[in-house]
Amino acid sequence: MQKKVTNYIISGVLVLGVLGIGAVAYQQRAQADTVVAGYATAHLHFNVTVPVVQTVSVKATFTPKTGRNFYFKERSFDINATGLNTVEWYIRKIPGGTYTMTVTSPQGTLQDAPQEVTLKNDSVSDVGSFDLNLGSPPATQTPAPSATQTVENSVTSTATVEASGSQIPFPPIPSL
C-alpha cells in the first residue's frame, strides 16, 4: 500500500515538472517568434477582398543590393469570410540589410513594381501594406420584410394579418 502511494506521488511530481518545463519552453518560443536574435523580421500587412471563401497564396522575394543570395518565403492564407479581410504576415530569419522586395500572388496583382526596404537585425520592420482584390462578393437580394399588423374587431378580439399580398383580414373570432 505504501509503495503505491509513493509511486503516485513520484508520478505526480514528474507530470508537474514536465508541464512546468513545457510552459516555460512555450513562453520562450512565443517571444522568439517575433524577433530571432541576429536576424530581421519583416512585417507585411494585406487587405484581401474575396468573392468567396478561399485560400490565397502569397510569395515575398527579398533580393539584396549586394551579394548573390536572395531570400523568399511563400505562404497560403485561409480567408474565411467574403469581402474585405485583413492578413498580417511576419517573415522571420532574414539577415539585416537593404533589399528589393517583390510580393506576388498567382491569384492576382499585389504590387506593380518592387520596392526597396531596409531591414535591421533584432527588430521588426513594417515593410508595407498591400491590397489584393480578387473580386467583390455577389450582391445578395434581401427578401421583402414580412409585415405583421394587428386588427381590432368589434367583438374585442385581436386577429393578426400577415402581409403576403392579401389585405383580407381574418374573420372575427368569437369570445367565450
Residue pairs with C-beta under 8 A, 6 or more apart in sequence:
33 90
33 92
34 41
34 90
34 124
35 41
35 92
35 122
35 123
35 124
36 92
36 93
37 122
38 121
38 122
39 92
39 93
39 94
39 95
39 96
39 121
39 122
40 94
40 95
40 96
40 97
40 119
40 120
40 121
40 122
40 123
40 125
41 90
41 91
41 92
41 94
41 119
41 123
41 124
41 125
42 60
42 62
42 90
42 91
42 94
42 101
42 117
42 119
42 124
42 125
42 127
43 88
43 89
43 90
43 91
43 124
43 125
43 126
43 127
44 60
44 88
44 89
44 90
44 91
44 103
44 127
44 128
44 129
44 130
45 86
45 87
45 88
45 89
45 126
45 128
45 129
45 130
46 58
46 77
46 86
46 87
46 88
46 89
46 110
46 129
46 130
46 131
46 132
47 84
47 85
47 86
47 129
47 130
47 131
47 132
48 56
48 77
48 79
48 84
48 85
48 86
48 87
48 131
48 132
48 134
49 83
49 84
49 85
49 131
49 132
49 133
49 134
49 135
49 136
50 56
50 79
50 82
50 83
50 85
50 134
50 135
50 137
51 82
51 134
51 135
51 136
51 137
51 138
52 82
52 137
53 79
53 80
53 81
53 82
54 79
54 134
55 76
55 77
55 78
55 79
56 76
56 77
56 79
56 87
56 105
56 107
56 132
56 134
57 74
57 75
57 76
57 77
57 105
57 106
57 107
58 74
58 75
58 76
58 77
58 89
58 103
58 104
58 105
58 110
58 132
59 72
59 73
59 74
59 103
59 104
59 105
60 72
60 73
60 74
60 89
60 91
60 101
60 102
60 103
61 70
61 71
61 72
61 101
61 102
61 103
61 104
62 70
62 71
62 72
62 94
62 99
62 100
62 101
62 117
62 119
63 70
63 99
63 100
63 101
63 102
63 114
64 70
64 97
64 98
64 99
65 97
65 98
65 99
65 100
66 97
71 94
71 95
71 99
73 91
75 89
77 87
77 89
79 85
79 87
82 137
83 136
83 137
90 124
94 119
95 119
95 121
96 119
96 120
96 121
97 118
97 119
98 116
98 117
98 118
98 119
99 116
99 117
99 118
99 119
100 114
100 115
100 116
100 117
101 114
101 115
101 116
101 117
101 127
101 128
102 111
102 114
103 110
103 111
103 128
103 130
104 110
104 111
105 132
107 132
107 134
108 132
108 133
108 134
109 132
110 130
110 131
110 132
111 128
111 130
115 127
115 128
117 125
117 127
117 128
118 125
119 125
119 127
146 162
146 163
146 164
147 162
147 163
148 160
148 161
148 162
148 163
149 160
149 161
149 163
150 158
150 159
150 160
150 161
151 158
151 159
151 160
151 161
151 169
151 170
152 158
153 159
153 169
153 172
153 173
154 172
155 172
155 173
155 174
155 175
156 175
157 172
157 173
157 174
157 175
159 169
159 170
159 171
159 172
159 173
160 170
161 167
161 168
161 169
161 170
